[in-house]
Amino acid sequence: MSPPAPAASCGAKRKCGQMLSCEEARFYLSSCGVRALDRDGDGVPCESLCGGR
């Protein structure tokens, strides 16, 4: 039995320019509540990284 993977944690990142990937931006939006990453409120954070709908 292997040990559980370490859980990701919320850091001090608050802007899209600080995100390294779309996955990271999605994590900060959904798990950390950083709503500033989704300026237009469409559920897609950092359109420059994740693309728009």
NUDOVEX-55700 format. One record per atom (N, C-alpha, C, CB): x, y, z; residue number from 1; atom name. Coordinates in nm, 4 decimals, m for minus. Glycine has a CB too. Layout:
BEGIN
r x X	y Y	z Z	num NUM	atomo CA
...
END
This chain:
BEGIN
r x 0.0854	y m0.1182	z 0.0000	num 1	atomo N
r x 0.0000	y 0.0000	z 0.0000	num 1	atomo CA
r x 0.0894	y 0.1238	z 0.0000	num 1	atomo C
r x m0.0969	y 0.0002	z 0.1232	num 1	atomo CB
r x 0.0699	y 0.2109	z m0.0955	num 2	atomo N
r x 0.1530	y 0.3305	z m0.1042	num 2	atomo CA
r x 0.0904	y 0.4439	z m0.0242	num 2	atomo C
r x 0.1726	y 0.3727	z m0.2511	num 2	atomo CB
r x 0.1742	y 0.5365	z 0.0214	num 3	atomo N
r x 0.1205	y 0.6503	z 0.0981	num 3	atomo CA
r x 0.0376	y 0.7400	z 0.0073	num 3	atomo C
r x 0.2352	y 0.7320	z 0.1639	num 3	atomo CB
r x m0.0594	y 0.8108	z 0.0635	num 4	atomo N
r x m0.1420	y 0.9000	z m0.0188	num 4	atomo CA
r x m0.0581	y 1.0127	z m0.0776	num 4	atomo C
r x m0.2577	y 0.9582	z 0.0642	num 4	atomo CB
r x m0.0983	y 1.0580	z m0.1939	num 5	atomo N
r x m0.0293	y 1.1704	z m0.2574	num 5	atomo CA
r x m0.0539	y 1.2957	z m0.1749	num 5	atomo C
r x m0.0771	y 1.1907	z m0.4045	num 5	atomo CB
r x 0.0457	y 1.3826	z m0.1679	num 6	atomo N
r x 0.0246	y 1.5059	z m0.0911	num 6	atomo CA
r x m0.0841	y 1.5907	z m0.1561	num 6	atomo C
r x 0.1561	y 1.5867	z m0.0799	num 6	atomo CB
r x m0.1690	y 1.6466	z m0.0755	num 7	atomo N
r x m0.2779	y 1.7301	z m0.1260	num 7	atomo CA
r x m0.2224	y 1.8652	z m0.1693	num 7	atomo C
r x m0.3886	y 1.7482	z m0.0186	num 7	atomo CB
r x m0.2758	y 1.9173	z m0.2768	num 8	atomo N
r x m0.2368	y 2.0507	z m0.3209	num 8	atomo CA
r x m0.2922	y 2.1506	z m0.2203	num 8	atomo C
r x m0.2886	y 2.0811	z m0.4662	num 8	atomo CB
r x m0.2227	y 2.2593	z m0.2034	num 9	atomo N
r x m0.2706	y 2.3591	z m0.1089	num 9	atomo CA
r x m0.2768	y 2.4957	z m0.1755	num 9	atomo C
r x m0.1805	y 2.3639	z 0.0154	num 9	atomo CB
r x m0.3572	y 2.5811	z m0.1191	num 10	atomo N
r x m0.3719	y 2.7166	z m0.1697	num 10	atomo CA
r x m0.2523	y 2.7987	z m0.1241	num 10	atomo C
r x m0.5051	y 2.7806	z m0.1217	num 10	atomo CB
r x m0.1907	y 2.8647	z m0.2178	num 11	atomo N
r x m0.0782	y 2.9515	z m0.1862	num 11	atomo CA
r x m0.1204	y 3.0965	z m0.1965	num 11	atomo C
r x 0.0404	y 2.9234	z m0.2791	num 11	atomo CB
r x m0.0246	y 3.1819	z m0.2233	num 12	atomo N
r x m0.0507	y 3.3254	z m0.2271	num 12	atomo CA
r x m0.0837	y 3.3765	z m0.3674	num 12	atomo C
r x 0.0686	y 3.3998	z m0.1733	num 12	atomo CB
r x m0.0934	y 3.2876	z m0.4640	num 13	atomo N
r x m0.1203	y 3.3305	z m0.6011	num 13	atomo CA
r x m0.2625	y 3.3850	z m0.6125	num 13	atomo C
r x m0.0994	y 3.2135	z m0.6998	num 13	atomo CB
r x m0.2760	y 3.4980	z m0.6805	num 14	atomo N
r x m0.4069	y 3.5614	z m0.6950	num 14	atomo CA
r x m0.4328	y 3.6125	z m0.8362	num 14	atomo C
r x m0.4193	y 3.6753	z m0.5976	num 14	atomo CB
r x m0.3336	y 3.6025	z m0.9260	num 15	atomo N
r x m0.3472	y 3.6579	z m1.0606	num 15	atomo CA
r x m0.3133	y 3.5531	z m1.1652	num 15	atomo C
r x m0.2573	y 3.7811	z m1.0779	num 15	atomo CB
r x m0.3732	y 3.5670	z m1.2824	num 16	atomo N
r x m0.3491	y 3.4712	z m1.3904	num 16	atomo CA
r x m0.2018	y 3.4654	z m1.4295	num 16	atomo C
r x m0.4332	y 3.5071	z m1.5119	num 16	atomo CB
r x m0.1329	y 3.5768	z m1.4246	num 17	atomo N
r x 0.0085	y 3.5798	z m1.4603	num 17	atomo CA
r x 0.0955	y 3.4956	z m1.3682	num 17	atomo C
r x 0.0577	y 3.7211	z m1.4593	num 17	atomo CB
r x 0.0431	y 3.4600	z m1.2521	num 18	atomo N
r x 0.1172	y 3.3778	z m1.1569	num 18	atomo CA
r x 0.0925	y 3.2286	z m1.1775	num 18	atomo C
r x 0.0801	y 3.4166	z m1.0153	num 18	atomo CB
r x m0.0076	y 3.1940	z m1.2574	num 19	atomo N
r x m0.0425	y 3.0539	z m1.2789	num 19	atomo CA
r x 0.0481	y 2.9924	z m1.3846	num 19	atomo C
r x m0.1901	y 3.0404	z m1.3204	num 19	atomo CB
r x 0.0874	y 2.8674	z m1.3612	num 20	atomo N
r x 0.1751	y 2.7976	z m1.4547	num 20	atomo CA
r x 0.0985	y 2.7130	z m1.5554	num 20	atomo C
r x 0.2714	y 2.7104	z m1.3790	num 20	atomo CB
r x m0.0278	y 2.6847	z m1.5264	num 21	atomo N
r x m0.1075	y 2.6012	z m1.6164	num 21	atomo CA
r x m0.2557	y 2.6280	z m1.5953	num 21	atomo C
r x m0.0764	y 2.4517	z m1.5944	num 21	atomo CB
r x m0.3345	y 2.5815	z m1.6892	num 22	atomo N
r x m0.4794	y 2.5922	z m1.6767	num 22	atomo CA
r x m0.5263	y 2.5095	z m1.5571	num 22	atomo C
r x m0.5497	y 2.5455	z m1.8070	num 22	atomo CB
r x m0.4680	y 2.3929	z m1.5395	num 23	atomo N
r x m0.5058	y 2.3064	z m1.4271	num 23	atomo CA
r x m0.4853	y 2.3787	z m1.2935	num 23	atomo C
r x m0.4236	y 2.1754	z m1.4298	num 23	atomo CB
r x m0.3732	y 2.4495	z m1.2810	num 24	atomo N
r x m0.3465	y 2.5239	z m1.1582	num 24	atomo CA
r x m0.4491	y 2.6357	z m1.1402	num 24	atomo C
r x m0.2035	y 2.5820	z m1.1599	num 24	atomo CB
r x m0.4818	y 2.7061	z m1.2473	num 25	atomo N
r x m0.5808	y 2.8139	z m1.2403	num 25	atomo CA
r x m0.7171	y 2.7593	z m1.1989	num 25	atomo C
r x m0.5916	y 2.8865	z m1.3758	num 25	atomo CB
r x m0.7559	y 2.6447	z m1.2548	num 26	atomo N
r x m0.8841	y 2.5826	z m1.2180	num 26	atomo CA
r x m0.8853	y 2.5443	z m1.0701	num 26	atomo C
r x m0.9109	y 2.4577	z m1.3051	num 26	atomo CB
r x m0.7735	y 2.4920	z m1.0205	num 27	atomo N
r x m0.7632	y 2.4555	z m0.8795	num 27	atomo CA
r x m0.7818	y 2.5788	z m0.7912	num 27	atomo C
r x m0.6273	y 2.3887	z m0.8506	num 27	atomo CB
r x m0.7119	y 2.6875	z m0.8230	num 28	atomo N
r x m0.7222	y 2.8090	z m0.7421	num 28	atomo CA
r x m0.8628	y 2.8680	z m0.7462	num 28	atomo C
r x m0.6212	y 2.9127	z m0.7899	num 28	atomo CB
r x m0.9295	y 2.8585	z m0.8604	num 29	atomo N
r x m1.0664	y 2.9096	z m0.8704	num 29	atomo CA
r x m1.1623	y 2.8232	z m0.7894	num 29	atomo C
r x m1.1113	y 2.9150	z m1.0175	num 29	atomo CB
r x m1.1578	y 2.6925	z m0.8093	num 30	atomo N
r x m1.2568	y 2.6047	z m0.7457	num 30	atomo CA
r x m1.2252	y 2.5709	z m0.6006	num 30	atomo C
r x m1.2684	y 2.4777	z m0.8237	num 30	atomo CB
r x m1.0995	y 2.5485	z m0.5684	num 31	atomo N
r x m1.0652	y 2.5041	z m0.4327	num 31	atomo CA
r x m1.0237	y 2.6159	z m0.3391	num 31	atomo C
r x m0.9555	y 2.4043	z m0.4394	num 31	atomo CB
r x m0.9717	y 2.7240	z m0.3956	num 32	atomo N
r x m0.9211	y 2.8331	z m0.3116	num 32	atomo CA
r x m1.0111	y 2.9561	z m0.3152	num 32	atomo C
r x m0.7812	y 2.8715	z m0.3553	num 32	atomo CB
r x m1.1093	y 2.9551	z m0.4054	num 33	atomo N
r x m1.2042	y 3.0659	z m0.4112	num 33	atomo CA
r x m1.1486	y 3.1952	z m0.4669	num 33	atomo C
r x m1.2567	y 3.0916	z m0.2768	num 33	atomo CB
r x m1.0461	y 3.1874	z m0.5508	num 34	atomo N
r x m0.9867	y 3.3084	z m0.6079	num 34	atomo CA
r x m1.0694	y 3.3489	z m0.7302	num 34	atomo C
r x m0.8355	y 3.2852	z m0.6466	num 34	atomo CB
r x m1.1771	y 3.4204	z m0.7048	num 35	atomo N
r x m1.2725	y 3.4582	z m0.8091	num 35	atomo CA
r x m1.2139	y 3.5553	z m0.9115	num 35	atomo C
r x m1.3947	y 3.5196	z m0.7461	num 35	atomo CB
r x m1.1086	y 3.6266	z m0.8759	num 36	atomo N
r x m1.0466	y 3.7213	z m0.9688	num 36	atomo CA
r x m0.9916	y 3.6512	z m1.0925	num 36	atomo C
r x m0.9350	y 3.7981	z m0.8989	num 36	atomo CB
r x m0.9727	y 3.5198	z m1.0857	num 37	atomo N
r x m0.9214	y 3.4449	z m1.2004	num 37	atomo CA
r x m1.0278	y 3.4268	z m1.3082	num 37	atomo C
r x m0.8698	y 3.3089	z m1.1555	num 37	atomo CB
r x m1.1534	y 3.4481	z m1.2735	num 38	atomo N
r x m1.2647	y 3.4344	z m1.3678	num 38	atomo CA
r x m1.3357	y 3.5687	z m1.3781	num 38	atomo C
r x m1.3642	y 3.3217	z m1.3231	num 38	atomo CB
r x m1.2717	y 3.6625	z m1.4444	num 39	atomo N
r x m1.3225	y 3.8000	z m1.4497	num 39	atomo CA
r x m1.4599	y 3.8122	z m1.5140	num 39	atomo C
r x m1.2259	y 3.8862	z m1.5244	num 39	atomo CB
r x m1.4891	y 3.7289	z m1.6142	num 40	atomo N
r x m1.6186	y 3.7423	z m1.6814	num 40	atomo CA
r x m1.7258	y 3.6497	z m1.6251	num 40	atomo C
r x m1.6024	y 3.7155	z m1.8283	num 40	atomo CB
r x m1.6917	y 3.5714	z m1.5226	num 41	atomo N
r x m1.7903	y 3.4896	z m1.4536	num 41	atomo CA
r x m1.8444	y 3.3708	z m1.5317	num 41	atomo C
r x m1.9020	y 3.5738	z m1.4147	num 41	atomo CB
r x m1.7705	y 3.3263	z m1.6347	num 42	atomo N
r x m1.8201	y 3.2142	z m1.7152	num 42	atomo CA
r x m1.7740	y 3.0774	z m1.6650	num 42	atomo C
r x m1.7761	y 3.2317	z m1.8578	num 42	atomo CB
r x m1.7012	y 3.0760	z m1.5546	num 43	atomo N
r x m1.6545	y 2.9490	z m1.4988	num 43	atomo CA
r x m1.5206	y 2.9033	z m1.5524	num 43	atomo C
r x m1.7548	y 2.8433	z m1.5248	num 43	atomo CB
r x m1.4665	y 2.9760	z m1.6508	num 44	atomo N
r x m1.3357	y 2.9428	z m1.7078	num 44	atomo CA
r x m1.2340	y 3.0430	z m1.6548	num 44	atomo C
r x m1.3395	y 2.9438	z m1.8649	num 44	atomo CB
r x m1.1370	y 2.9969	z m1.5760	num 45	atomo N
r x m1.0372	y 3.0893	z m1.5234	num 45	atomo CA
r x m0.9318	y 3.1213	z m1.6285	num 45	atomo C
r x m0.9712	y 3.0311	z m1.3987	num 45	atomo CB
r x m0.8741	y 3.2355	z m1.6187	num 46	atomo N
r x m0.7575	y 3.2726	z m1.7001	num 46	atomo CA
r x m0.7728	y 3.2312	z m1.8461	num 46	atomo C
r x m0.6317	y 3.2096	z m1.6426	num 46	atomo CB
r x m0.8609	y 3.2982	z m1.9165	num 47	atomo N
r x m0.8865	y 3.2633	z m2.0559	num 47	atomo CA
r x m0.7584	y 3.2566	z m2.1391	num 47	atomo C
r x m0.9817	y 3.3636	z m2.1172	num 47	atomo CB
r x m0.6557	y 3.3333	z m2.1021	num 48	atomo N
r x m0.5297	y 3.3288	z m2.1765	num 48	atomo CA
r x m0.4615	y 3.1928	z m2.1633	num 48	atomo C
r x m0.4356	y 3.4392	z m2.1279	num 48	atomo CB
r x m0.4861	y 3.1239	z m2.0532	num 49	atomo N
r x m0.4294	y 2.9896	z m2.0323	num 49	atomo CA
r x m0.5274	y 2.8800	z m2.0726	num 49	atomo C
r x m0.3890	y 2.9713	z m1.8858	num 49	atomo CB
r x m0.6528	y 2.8978	z m2.0369	num 50	atomo N
r x m0.7523	y 2.7914	z m2.0525	num 50	atomo CA
r x m0.8397	y 2.8063	z m2.1765	num 50	atomo C
r x m0.8399	y 2.7868	z m1.9316	num 50	atomo CB
r x m0.8327	y 2.9202	z m2.2402	num 51	atomo N
r x m0.9195	y 2.9438	z m2.3552	num 51	atomo CA
r x m1.0602	y 2.9781	z m2.3095	num 51	atomo C
r x m0.9221	y 2.8212	z m2.4472	num 51	atomo CB
r x m1.1366	y 3.0359	z m2.3953	num 52	atomo N
r x m1.2742	y 3.0705	z m2.3617	num 52	atomo CA
r x m1.3686	y 2.9604	z m2.4030	num 52	atomo C
r x m1.3146	y 3.2013	z m2.4275	num 52	atomo CB
r x m1.4946	y 2.9785	z m2.3721	num 53	atomo N
r x m1.5960	y 2.8783	z m2.4101	num 53	atomo CA
r x m1.6395	y 2.8984	z m2.5514	num 53	atomo C
r x m1.7170	y 2.8843	z m2.3180	num 53	atomo CB
END
